[in-house]
Amino acid sequence: MNWDTALQYVLPFALGVVVGLFSPWAYRGFQKRKQRIQRRRELVNGWRLELIPMVASSSPDLPEIWAGPKQAKVLSSPIYASLRPHLSKEAIKKIEDPTMGLVLNRGDVSPSESHLAYRFPLKIFIDEIARIERDWKLV
């Protein structure tokens, strides 16, 4: 057998075998990555659609006290349980501290709806979800 015959018949066969073995592995890798990104998007959307309204104050004029029943409801929810492993330690400490979040309105100035500093712990949740979304490269 000479080199011309080998290059004409053996090389294409060998390349076909290699590509045939590599293709399913590569396809599986692409599918796993696609599913992971899709799952992460679903988590972020769930946190935004379910957890944020649960944390947000029901009345913009009357700030709610975070510590107590509202905190217990959020912390015992499955959606918070899915977010908790991804939160920073500082955020967990602030969110789960039963003494945090007493909003005092001094004087006649009421907090505006857009001013998130008065919306404890809403700002923490929004910032943490945005950070997680950036870390996961979803934006």
Secondary structure, 3 states (H helix, E strand, C coil): CCHHHHHHHHHHHHHHHHHHHHHHHHHHHHHHHHHHHHHHHHHHHHHHHHHHHHHCCCCCCCCCCCCCHHHHHHHCCHHHHHHHHHCCHHHHHHHHCCCCCCCCCCCCCCCCCCCHHHCCCHHHHHHHHHHHHHHCCCC
